[in-house]
Amino acid sequence: MAFIFFIVMLRFYIFIRPYESIPGAKDFILHPPSSSSSSSTSNNNNNNEWPRKIWQTWKEHIDNGDTRSWRDNNPDHTYTLLTDDEALSFVREHFSRQEDEPLRRTYEDLNDPVLRADLFRYLVLYAEGGVYSDIDTIDLKPISTWPTSSSSSSSSPPSSLSSPLPSPSSSFPLSSFPLSLSSSGLVLGVEIDVPYPSKEDRRKWGWKLPSSTFQLIQWTMMSKPHHPAMALVIQRIVRAFSAFVEREHVPLKDMRRLSTEEVIITTGPYAFTRIIEEYLSTTLLSHVDWRNMTGLQGPKQLGDITILPVTAFGPGQRHSGSQGTDHPQALSFHKFGASKWGQSRSKWNWLRLVGV
C-alpha cells in the first residue's frame, strides 16, 4: 500500500502540481523606474528628443557592410553591437531591482537564442531607447531623416469603429508612466498588409495563423526609453512563459527549440502586433486593430505611436504593396538571412497556450 501511495503522489507531483521555477513571473508587473534611478539620461535623451543610439546583437562581434551602413549613415549616433554574454550583462545591470527578478530569471532561463533575441530587443529599447535593428538589416537613410510623427495624428478614438474594448488590465500600471498621446514615443513599421488573402496567398507566403495577414515589424524599431507599450510587451511575454511552465510542468531552461510559427506567436511579430493593438485600444479608449493601420501611404500617428507604411522597414517584399529599396519611403532593408531558426519543431502546443 505504501508503494502504491508513493506512485500516486509522484504522479500528482509531476502531472498535476504546477511547476513554479520562476517565483513571481505569473503576476509579473514591470513598473517604470524612478527619475533618480533612470540610467537613460545622457546622449540628448529627454521627453522631446529621440536617443541617438543604435543597438544590434549577434553571437560575436562582426564588421561587415550591413553593420557599417548603420555606423556610416549615422555618425551622430552611438552604435553598440552586443554579444549574447554582453546582452545578458545588460539585462542584469538595467533590470537589477528586486521586483524585476522574474524578468531576469526568465531571460536567463531561456535557452533558445531566437526567443532571447526577441525579448532582448524589447528590453534594450525599454531601458535605453534608440533604434534596434536585426543584424541582417541595412540602413538606407540616416535615422535623423526618419519620420517620427505625421500630420494625420489620432489621439482620440476613431468614431467609425464600434468593436468592444479589450478589458482594461488592472495589473498593468499605465498611470505610472508619463503618457502624452499628442507626442510620439515609438515608431513601428508594417510588415504584412493583406487583410483578405486568398487561399493561394496563404499557401504561397506560409500564412498559417488566422490573423497573421496584418503584422507589424519588430526587426527594426525606434523608441524613446520606458515607453509603456514596450513595458506591456515585456510583461505579457514574461507571463506567457510562466503559463507555459505551469501548463507543461517543464522548467523554462529545458524548453526545446520552437518552430517558426511558435516563435512568431510568443515573442515574435504576431504576439507583438496583438499587444500593440491592445495598448492602443486601452490608451485611445476605442478598439484598434488592422483597420486603423491598413493601406498606409505615409506615416500615421495613433496616440503616442507612429506607424509607417510597409515600404519603410519592409521594402523589397513581394506582397503588401511593398516597393523597392530605392523608393523614397524605404528606410532600412531586411535581408532575412540571419539564421534558419524555424527548422526544428517542439512537442508543445503553443497555439493552445496563447489561445489562438
C-alpha positions in Angstrom: 0.0 0.0 0.0 2.8 2.3 0.8 4.3 1.8 -2.6 1.0 2.5 -4.4 0.6 5.7 -2.3 4.1 6.7 -3.3 3.3 6.2 -7.0 0.1 8.1 -6.8 1.7 11.1 -5.1 4.6 11.0 -7.6 2.1 11.2 -10.5 0.3 14.1 -8.7 3.6 15.9 -8.2 4.7 15.5 -11.8 1.5 15.9 -13.8 -0.8 18.0 -11.6 1.2 20.2 -9.3 2.2 23.4 -11.2 5.9 23.7 -11.8 6.9 27.1 -10.4 10.5 27.6 -11.5 10.4 31.4 -11.5 8.6 32.9 -8.5 6.6 36.0 -9.3 6.6 35.5 -13.1 2.9 34.6 -13.2 1.8 38.0 -11.9 4.9 40.0 -13.0 4.4 43.8 -13.4 7.1 46.0 -15.0 7.0 49.3 -13.2 8.7 52.4 -14.6 12.0 53.4 -12.9 12.0 56.4 -10.6 13.5 59.5 -12.2 16.5 59.3 -9.8 17.3 55.7 -10.9 16.9 56.0 -14.6 20.2 55.3 -16.5 18.9 56.8 -19.8 19.6 60.5 -19.2 22.6 61.0 -21.4 23.1 61.4 -25.1 20.5 64.1 -25.5 17.7 61.9 -24.2 14.6 63.7 -22.8 10.9 63.6 -23.4 11.1 65.6 -26.6 14.2 64.0 -28.2 14.9 60.6 -29.5 18.0 58.9 -28.1 20.8 58.8 -30.7 21.6 55.1 -30.1 21.7 52.1 -32.4 21.5 48.6 -31.0 22.2 45.2 -32.6 23.0 41.8 -31.3 24.8 38.7 -32.6 26.8 35.7 -31.5 30.1 37.6 -31.9 31.3 41.0 -32.9 31.3 41.4 -36.6 32.1 44.2 -39.0 30.6 44.0 -42.5 28.8 46.1 -45.0 25.5 45.7 -43.2 26.7 46.8 -39.8 28.8 49.6 -41.4 25.7 51.0 -43.1 24.3 51.9 -39.6 27.5 53.4 -38.4 28.4 55.3 -41.7 24.9 56.7 -42.2 24.6 57.9 -38.6 27.9 59.3 -37.3 26.0 61.3 -34.7 24.6 58.1 -33.1 26.3 55.7 -30.7 26.5 52.2 -32.2 26.5 49.2 -30.0 26.6 45.5 -31.0 26.2 43.2 -28.1 27.2 39.5 -28.0 25.0 37.0 -26.1 27.1 37.4 -23.0 27.1 41.2 -23.2 23.3 41.2 -23.7 22.9 39.1 -20.5 25.1 41.5 -18.6 23.0 44.4 -20.0 19.8 42.8 -18.7 21.2 42.1 -15.3 22.5 45.7 -15.0 19.4 47.5 -16.3 16.8 45.3 -14.6 18.6 44.9 -11.2 15.7 45.8 -9.0 14.3 43.1 -6.7 10.9 43.4 -8.3 12.4 42.7 -11.7 13.8 39.3 -10.7 11.1 37.3 -12.6 12.1 39.1 -15.7 15.8 38.5 -15.2 15.2 34.8 -14.4 13.0 34.4 -17.5 15.7 35.9 -19.7 18.5 33.8 -18.0 16.5 30.5 -18.3 15.6 30.9 -22.0 17.9 28.6 -23.9 16.6 29.4 -27.4 18.7 32.2 -28.9 15.8 33.4 -31.1 13.4 33.8 -28.1 16.2 35.6 -26.2 16.9 37.9 -29.1 13.2 38.7 -29.4 12.9 39.5 -25.7 16.2 41.5 -25.7 15.1 43.9 -28.4 12.1 45.0 -26.3 14.3 45.2 -23.1 17.1 47.3 -24.7 14.6 49.8 -26.2 12.7 50.0 -23.0 15.8 50.6 -20.9 17.8 52.9 -23.2 15.7 53.8 -26.2 17.0 54.4 -29.7 16.9 52.2 -32.8 17.1 48.4 -32.6 17.6 46.5 -35.9 18.4 42.9 -36.7 21.9 42.0 -37.7 20.8 41.2 -41.2 19.5 44.6 -42.0 20.9 47.5 -44.0 20.3 51.2 -43.1 19.2 53.0 -46.3 18.8 56.5 -44.9 20.1 58.5 -41.9 18.0 57.9 -38.8 17.7 61.7 -38.4 15.6 61.8 -41.6 13.1 59.1 -40.4 9.6 60.3 -39.9 8.6 60.2 -36.2 5.1 61.7 -36.4 2.6 62.7 -39.0 0.0 65.3 -39.7 -2.7 62.6 -39.5 -2.4 62.2 -35.8 -5.1 60.4 -33.9 -5.1 61.0 -30.2 -8.9 60.5 -29.9 -10.9 57.4 -30.6 -11.9 56.7 -34.3 -15.6 57.1 -34.4 -16.2 54.6 -37.1 -15.2 51.6 -35.0 -17.6 50.1 -32.5 -16.0 46.8 -31.6 -15.8 46.2 -27.9 -12.8 47.3 -26.0 -10.4 44.8 -24.5 -10.9 44.5 -20.8 -8.5 47.1 -19.2 -5.7 45.3 -17.4 -5.7 46.4 -13.7 -2.3 44.6 -13.4 -0.6 47.0 -15.8 0.4 50.2 -14.1 -0.3 52.5 -17.1 -0.9 55.5 -14.8 2.6 55.2 -13.5 4.1 56.0 -16.9 4.3 59.6 -18.2 1.8 59.5 -21.1 1.3 62.1 -23.8 -0.9 60.9 -26.7 0.0 64.0 -28.7 3.7 63.2 -28.9 5.1 60.0 -30.4 7.5 57.9 -28.5 7.6 54.7 -30.6 8.0 54.3 -34.4 6.9 51.0 -35.9 6.6 49.7 -39.5 4.1 47.4 -41.1 5.3 44.0 -42.4 2.2 42.3 -43.8 -0.9 44.1 -45.0 -3.1 41.7 -46.9 -6.4 41.9 -44.9 -8.3 39.4 -47.2 -5.8 36.9 -48.6 -6.8 34.2 -50.9 -6.0 30.5 -50.2 -3.2 30.8 -52.8 -1.8 33.8 -50.9 -1.8 31.9 -47.6 -0.2 28.9 -49.2 2.4 30.9 -51.1 3.5 33.0 -48.2 3.0 30.4 -45.4 0.5 32.5 -43.5 -0.9 29.7 -41.3 -2.4 31.8 -38.5 -5.9 33.1 -38.9 -4.9 36.6 -38.0 -1.4 36.8 -39.4 -2.2 38.8 -42.6 -1.7 42.1 -40.8 1.5 42.2 -38.9 3.8 44.9 -37.5 7.6 44.7 -37.9 9.9 44.1 -34.9 13.1 43.6 -36.8 13.6 47.4 -36.9 12.0 49.7 -34.3 12.7 53.1 -32.8 11.6 54.1 -29.3 12.1 56.5 -26.5 13.1 54.8 -23.2 10.5 53.5 -20.9 7.6 53.6 -23.4 4.6 52.0 -21.7 3.7 49.9 -24.8 7.2 48.3 -24.7 6.6 47.7 -21.0 3.3 45.9 -21.7 5.0 43.7 -24.3 7.7 42.7 -21.8 5.2 42.0 -19.1 3.0 39.9 -21.4 6.0 37.8 -22.6 7.2 37.0 -19.0 3.7 35.9 -18.1 3.3 33.8 -21.2 6.4 31.8 -20.3 5.2 31.4 -16.8 2.0 30.0 -18.1 4.0 27.6 -20.2 6.0 26.4 -17.2 2.8 25.7 -15.2 0.9 24.1 -18.1 3.7 21.8 -19.3 5.4 21.1 -16.0 8.8 21.7 -17.6 11.4 24.2 -16.4 11.9 27.0 -18.8 15.6 26.2 -19.2 14.6 22.7 -20.5 12.3 24.0 -23.2 13.1 22.7 -26.7 13.7 24.9 -29.7 10.4 26.1 -31.2 9.2 26.2 -34.8 8.9 29.4 -36.8 5.2 29.7 -36.2 5.6 29.0 -32.4 8.2 31.8 -32.1 6.1 34.2 -34.0 3.1 33.8 -31.7 5.0 34.0 -28.4 7.8 36.6 -28.7 7.7 37.5 -32.4 5.7 39.8 -34.6 2.3 38.1 -34.2 2.4 38.5 -30.4 3.9 41.9 -30.7 1.2 43.2 -33.1 -1.6 41.9 -30.9 -0.1 43.6 -27.7 0.4 46.9 -29.5 -3.2 46.8 -30.7 -4.3 46.1 -27.1 -2.2 49.1 -25.8 -3.6 51.4 -28.4 -7.1 50.3 -27.7 -6.6 51.0 -24.0 -5.0 54.4 -24.4 -7.3 55.6 -27.1 -10.4 54.2 -25.4 -11.6 52.6 -28.6 -10.9 49.3 -30.3 -7.8 49.5 -32.5 -6.8 46.8 -35.0 -5.6 46.4 -38.5 -8.4 48.6 -39.9 -6.7 51.6 -38.3 -3.3 50.8 -39.9 -4.0 49.2 -43.3 -3.2 50.7 -46.6 -0.9 53.4 -45.3 0.5 55.8 -47.9 2.5 57.7 -45.3 3.2 57.9 -41.5 0.2 57.7 -39.2 0.3 58.6 -35.6 -2.0 56.7 -33.3 -1.8 58.1 -29.8 1.9 58.0 -28.9 2.9 55.5 -31.6 3.8 56.3 -35.2 3.0 53.6 -37.7 5.0 53.7 -41.0 3.8 52.1 -44.3 5.1 48.7 -45.5 8.0 50.1 -47.6 9.6 52.0 -44.7 11.2 49.0 -42.9 10.0 46.3 -45.3 11.0 47.2 -48.9 11.6 44.6 -51.4 8.9 42.2 -50.2 6.7 40.6 -52.9 3.4 41.3 -51.1 1.5 44.0 -49.3 2.3 46.6 -51.9 5.9 46.8 -50.8 8.2 49.0 -53.1 11.9 48.6 -53.8 14.8 49.8 -51.7 15.2 52.9 -54.0 11.7 54.1 -53.1 11.7 57.5 -51.2 9.8 55.8 -48.2 12.4 53.0 -47.8 14.4 53.5 -44.6 16.0 50.1 -44.0 16.2 46.7 -45.7 15.8 43.3 -44.1 17.7 40.5 -45.8 16.0 37.7 -43.9 19.3 35.9 -43.6 20.5 35.9 -40.0 19.5 32.3 -39.2 17.4 29.3 -40.1 15.7 29.1 -36.8 12.4 27.5 -37.7 13.5 24.1 -38.8 13.0 22.1 -35.6 9.6 21.7 -34.1 8.5 21.4 -30.5 6.2 18.8 -28.9 4.4 21.6 -27.0 1.2 23.2 -28.4 1.9 26.9 -28.1 -1.2 27.7 -30.1 -3.2 26.4 -27.2 -1.0 28.4 -24.8 -1.8 31.8 -26.4 -5.4 31.0 -27.2 -5.2 31.0 -31.0 
